[in-house]
Structures are given as structure tokens and as C-alpha cells.
Amino acid sequence: MTQTLAFPGASVRVLEYSASPLEEPLSGFHQAISRPDPYRQLQLELSGAQAVLEPGALQWLRGEMEVQASATGGAQGGGLGGLLRGAMTAAATGEGLFKTVYRGSGQISTEPTRLHYLLGELAGEDLIVDDGAFVAAAGQITVGRHVNRGLANMMGSGEGRIQPRLSGSGVFCLQSPVHPEEFQVLDLQGDTLKVDGNLVLAYTGGLEMTVERSARSLLGAGKTGEGYLQVYRGSGRVWLAPTLGGPGLSAAGTVLGGAALSGNLSEILGN
């Protein structure tokens, strides 16, 4: 067990399965051993609470739990109008319409993966998550949809599409190709953060996200070599992974006015 986090009525933990050599090392010889990355598995314990999982994430469950596909991401109600609005949004963006909701008491285990898991907690706030990063949430968290409506976002940032929006209180799990220790959680207080490339895995809903040129003029932007930047303004937290765009982790750039921007996490993971 490498990580654990608890909330009243729910807890999550990460299990890691390390590969072991099949033979004992030979005495007197240098024996280089190349081991694959370990598999990781997320386990959730529910005691009368609810959990929301990305569809297809379940491997097995134990206990008395109600399982349903929800278009409202765990929120009660929604009705036919909410279902139709969600269906139109999903059709326009390519995002899956439903999340899987579990209610009751028992244990849930997800499919193993070689990606890294990042655990966090929400306390009555919203969290905007990069496309492809959400795995699960438990407690009193619902998972909805967030749309960045800026024209620049829609044209080329990779963030102008629908993204998962976590709301409420509880614990959550995100996935990433980089280790949790490589993340920096930046606390902004009426501040401005500018990022070159898609290195942000998540940010709280109190922040405004836009895409802007790095200089006032297109010629000036070309001279700086940065082109377009993702800009976060306001007060809140940002989960930033400086190594996400490193060698072997870069996605194909999206061209906007001659400036390349890294693809979103869904593209990096091949989803």
C-alpha cells in the first residue's frame, strides 16, 4: 500500500504490485535486471457513502451496493431535461455521457494500470480535471462537466473541450504518467500563473483559465519562442507537473497560429 486517504464513510488506497526476479542472482557475477513498471490498483471502502468511477474502471466489488449508470455524475435528480442536455453535450464533444455510481457498503477495486495515481481531498469546492485524468471520487463528490468558453481555448489549447468537474466534499483519484512526488500544488491568492504547455493536471474552480499570446503582438510572440500560454487567474490551487512534457511523455502539439501547444492528457495516454 503506497497511498491512503480517508473521508467519513469512504476511504481510498493505492496498492502497488512490484515485479520480482524469477531466479536468485549468480554469485560473483554482475546481473543487470530490467523490471517493468509495477502495476497499481485503486481500492475504495464505502460505509454508506457513494463513489463515482469512470466507466470501465471496475475490476471487482464486494458487499451490498447499488450500482447505476448516471448522467448526473452522482447528483440526485436531473430528469429527462438534464439527460437530453448531457446527451447533446456528449455528442458535440465526444465525451462519454455516463459515469458509474456505487452506493452502499463494501469494497471496490479498479483495473490495474502502470500509470501513477494521485489522491486528493475536496472540502466544499470544485475541481476542474484534465480530460483523461479522472479515475474515481468518493464521499459527497459529484462529477459533472465544465466547458472553457473562451475563443482561444476552443481553437487550440486542448482545454476548450468538455472536462470533468468534481464538486462537493470527499476524496478523489486522478491518473498520470508521472509520479505524484513530481507534482507541485501551487496556491494562488489573487495571482496569475502562466504555463507553456499542458502541464496542469487539475485546478480549483475559483480560477479563470484562458489561453493568451505570450506577447501583445503575433510578431512579438514569435520572437519569444513561447507562442501561446495557458493562463490561470484568481485564487485557488493548481496541480502542476513540470515533468509531464518531458522526454517520452510529450504529446503531438496542436498548431494554433504557428505556435505548438502540448496535447491534453487523454492524448498523452492514448485514450
PERAKA-V90555 format. One record per residue. N is the residue number from 1. OMEGA is omega in whole degrees, 0 to 359 (none if undefined). Layout:
N/OMEGA, N/OMEGA
This chain:
1/185, 2/179, 3/175, 4/181, 5/185, 6/176, 7/180, 8/180, 9/182, 10/174, 11/178, 12/176, 13/181, 14/175, 15/179, 16/181, 17/182, 18/177, 19/179, 20/178, 21/182, 22/183, 23/174, 24/178, 25/180, 26/181, 27/176, 28/181, 29/172, 30/186, 31/178, 32/181, 33/177, 34/183, 35/176, 36/175, 37/181, 38/172, 39/177, 40/182, 41/179, 42/176, 43/179, 44/175, 45/179, 46/175, 47/181, 48/179, 49/177, 50/176, 51/176, 52/181, 53/171, 54/180, 55/179, 56/182, 57/185, 58/169, 59/175, 60/175, 61/181, 62/179, 63/180, 64/182, 65/173, 66/182, 67/178, 68/172, 69/186, 70/175, 71/181, 72/174, 73/178, 74/178, 75/180, 76/176, 77/183, 78/176, 79/181, 80/180, 81/178, 82/179, 83/180, 84/177, 85/178, 86/179, 87/179, 88/179, 89/180, 90/180, 91/183, 92/186, 93/183, 94/179, 95/176, 96/184, 97/191, 98/165, 99/179, 100/184, 101/179, 102/179, 103/178, 104/182, 105/179, 106/184, 107/179, 108/176, 109/181, 110/176, 111/178, 112/179, 113/174, 114/173, 115/178, 116/177, 117/178, 118/181, 119/179, 120/183, 121/175, 122/179, 123/178, 124/181, 125/178, 126/178, 127/177, 128/188, 129/178, 130/180, 131/179, 132/185, 133/185, 134/176, 135/185, 136/173, 137/182, 138/182, 139/179, 140/180, 141/172, 142/183, 143/179, 144/183, 145/178, 146/179, 147/170, 148/190, 149/179, 150/181, 151/180, 152/178, 153/183, 154/185, 155/188, 156/184, 157/189, 158/180, 159/183, 160/178, 161/177, 162/177, 163/175, 164/177, 165/180, 166/183, 167/175, 168/182, 169/180, 170/181, 171/181, 172/178, 173/175, 174/177, 175/184, 176/175, 177/180, 178/184, 179/180, 180/181, 181/180, 182/179, 183/171, 184/176, 185/184, 186/179, 187/181, 188/178, 189/184, 190/188, 191/177, 192/177, 193/178, 194/186, 195/176, 196/182, 197/183, 198/180, 199/183, 200/179, 201/182, 202/175, 203/183, 204/189, 205/179, 206/181, 207/174, 208/182, 209/176, 210/173, 211/186, 212/172, 213/180, 214/176, 215/185, 216/182, 217/178, 218/178, 219/178, 220/178, 221/178, 222/181, 223/181, 224/181, 225/182, 226/180, 227/183, 228/181, 229/171, 230/187, 231/179, 232/182, 233/176, 234/182, 235/181, 236/182, 237/179, 238/174, 239/187, 240/178, 241/182, 242/183, 243/184, 244/179, 245/183, 246/180, 247/179, 248/181, 249/183, 250/175, 251/178, 252/182, 253/173, 254/186, 255/177, 256/179, 257/179, 258/180, 259/182, 260/175, 261/180, 262/177, 263/180, 264/185, 265/178, 266/178, 267/178, 268/181, 269/180, 270/179, 271/none
